[in-house]
């Protein structure tokens, strides 16, 4: 099992989650009634999101999906 798939590693990444940013970005998306573009997120959040989702954020955004909502669905 790779270290990235190990449950302890996953919990550690979640513990490092920028939850304040997550909440703020979700509120901005809801208020604006649209998804945020990649350049509207700060680099630290994007770096964390890529590691947490193990996905190319360009693909998520190209599908017109919310990066924030994808993360929240996993956390639930």
KEMIKOL-40839 format. One record per residue (C-alpha): residue number from 1; x, z, y negated. Coordinates in nm, 4 decimals, padded with zeros to 6 digits, always signed. Each point is the difference from the previous one (the first is absolute). Layout:
N
<atom seq="NUM" X="X" Z="Z" Y="Y"/>
...
This chain:
76
<atom seq="1" X="+00.0000" Z="+00.0000" Y="+00.0000"/>
<atom seq="2" X="+00.1410" Z="-00.0946" Y="-00.3396"/>
<atom seq="3" X="+00.0356" Z="+00.2772" Y="-00.2530"/>
<atom seq="4" X="-00.2582" Z="-00.1658" Y="-00.2286"/>
<atom seq="5" X="-00.2645" Z="+00.0299" Y="+00.2730"/>
<atom seq="6" X="+00.0802" Z="+00.3626" Y="+00.0806"/>
<atom seq="7" X="-00.2874" Z="+00.2321" Y="-00.1051"/>
<atom seq="8" X="+00.2336" Z="+00.2381" Y="-00.1847"/>
<atom seq="9" X="+00.1347" Z="-00.2891" Y="-00.2070"/>
<atom seq="10" X="-00.3551" Z="-00.1100" Y="-00.0839"/>
<atom seq="11" X="-00.0980" Z="+00.3508" Y="-00.1100"/>
<atom seq="12" X="+00.3118" Z="+00.0239" Y="-00.2162"/>
<atom seq="13" X="-00.0828" Z="-00.3237" Y="-00.1797"/>
<atom seq="14" X="-00.3551" Z="+00.1258" Y="-00.0583"/>
<atom seq="15" X="+00.1379" Z="+00.3277" Y="-00.1382"/>
<atom seq="16" X="+00.2033" Z="-00.2028" Y="-00.2485"/>
<atom seq="17" X="-00.3123" Z="-00.1876" Y="-00.1084"/>
<atom seq="18" X="-00.0449" Z="-00.0412" Y="-00.3731"/>
<atom seq="19" X="-00.3562" Z="+00.1316" Y="+00.0207"/>
<atom seq="20" X="-00.0361" Z="+00.0270" Y="-00.3782"/>
<atom seq="21" X="+00.0870" Z="-00.3688" Y="-00.0356"/>
<atom seq="22" X="-00.2327" Z="-00.0880" Y="+00.2864"/>
<atom seq="23" X="-00.2892" Z="+00.1761" Y="-00.1729"/>
<atom seq="24" X="+00.0844" Z="-00.1568" Y="-00.3378"/>
<atom seq="25" X="+00.0247" Z="-00.3533" Y="+00.1373"/>
<atom seq="26" X="-00.3285" Z="+00.0407" Y="+00.1851"/>
<atom seq="27" X="-00.1700" Z="+00.1164" Y="-00.3212"/>
<atom seq="28" X="+00.1465" Z="-00.2945" Y="-00.1938"/>
<atom seq="29" X="-00.1245" Z="-00.2487" Y="+00.2612"/>
<atom seq="30" X="-00.3470" Z="+00.1494" Y="-00.0036"/>
<atom seq="31" X="-00.0195" Z="+00.0169" Y="-00.3794"/>
<atom seq="32" X="+00.1290" Z="-00.3559" Y="-00.0437"/>
<atom seq="33" X="-00.2148" Z="-00.1300" Y="+00.2849"/>
<atom seq="34" X="+00.2921" Z="-00.1944" Y="+00.1435"/>
<atom seq="35" X="+00.3080" Z="+00.0377" Y="+00.2163"/>
<atom seq="36" X="+00.3307" Z="+00.0742" Y="-00.1636"/>
<atom seq="37" X="+00.2714" Z="-00.2640" Y="+00.0115"/>
<atom seq="38" X="+00.3387" Z="+00.0893" Y="+00.1452"/>
<atom seq="39" X="+00.1570" Z="+00.0166" Y="-00.3474"/>
<atom seq="40" X="-00.2498" Z="+00.2693" Y="-00.1028"/>
<atom seq="41" X="+00.1381" Z="+00.2547" Y="+00.2476"/>
<atom seq="42" X="+00.3213" Z="+00.1927" Y="-00.0650"/>
<atom seq="43" X="+00.2949" Z="-00.0884" Y="+00.2212"/>
<atom seq="44" X="+00.0178" Z="+00.3440" Y="+00.1634"/>
<atom seq="45" X="-00.3611" Z="-00.0250" Y="+00.1130"/>
<atom seq="46" X="+00.0513" Z="-00.3525" Y="+00.1335"/>
<atom seq="47" X="+00.3103" Z="+00.1063" Y="+00.1914"/>
<atom seq="48" X="-00.1842" Z="+00.2915" Y="+00.1575"/>
<atom seq="49" X="-00.3083" Z="-00.2150" Y="+00.0765"/>
<atom seq="50" X="+00.2101" Z="-00.2636" Y="+00.1781"/>
<atom seq="51" X="+00.1610" Z="+00.2658" Y="+00.2170"/>
<atom seq="52" X="-00.3265" Z="+00.1793" Y="+00.0713"/>
<atom seq="53" X="-00.2048" Z="-00.3108" Y="+00.0771"/>
<atom seq="54" X="+00.2859" Z="-00.1796" Y="+00.1754"/>
<atom seq="55" X="-00.1428" Z="-00.3153" Y="-00.1508"/>
<atom seq="56" X="+00.0818" Z="-00.2671" Y="-00.2518"/>
<atom seq="57" X="-00.2011" Z="+00.0949" Y="-00.3072"/>
<atom seq="58" X="-00.0062" Z="-00.3646" Y="-00.1108"/>
<atom seq="59" X="-00.2047" Z="-00.0797" Y="+00.3111"/>
<atom seq="60" X="-00.2421" Z="+00.2869" Y="-00.0655"/>
<atom seq="61" X="-00.0467" Z="-00.1073" Y="-00.3613"/>
<atom seq="62" X="-00.0337" Z="-00.3678" Y="+00.0944"/>
<atom seq="63" X="-00.2927" Z="+00.0997" Y="+00.2257"/>
<atom seq="64" X="-00.1590" Z="+00.1627" Y="-00.3065"/>
<atom seq="65" X="+00.0272" Z="+00.3446" Y="+00.1575"/>
<atom seq="66" X="+00.0805" Z="+00.3187" Y="-00.1865"/>
<atom seq="67" X="+00.3361" Z="+00.1537" Y="+00.0850"/>
<atom seq="68" X="-00.1396" Z="+00.3365" Y="-00.1074"/>
<atom seq="69" X="-00.3096" Z="-00.0250" Y="+00.2192"/>
<atom seq="70" X="+00.2100" Z="-00.1071" Y="+00.3009"/>
<atom seq="71" X="+00.2111" Z="+00.3136" Y="-00.0415"/>
<atom seq="72" X="-00.3032" Z="+00.2246" Y="-00.0464"/>
<atom seq="73" X="-00.1628" Z="-00.1392" Y="+00.3168"/>
<atom seq="74" X="+00.3103" Z="+00.0884" Y="+00.2011"/>
<atom seq="75" X="+00.0279" Z="+00.3487" Y="-00.1506"/>
<atom seq="76" X="-00.3626" Z="+00.0788" Y="+00.0880"/>
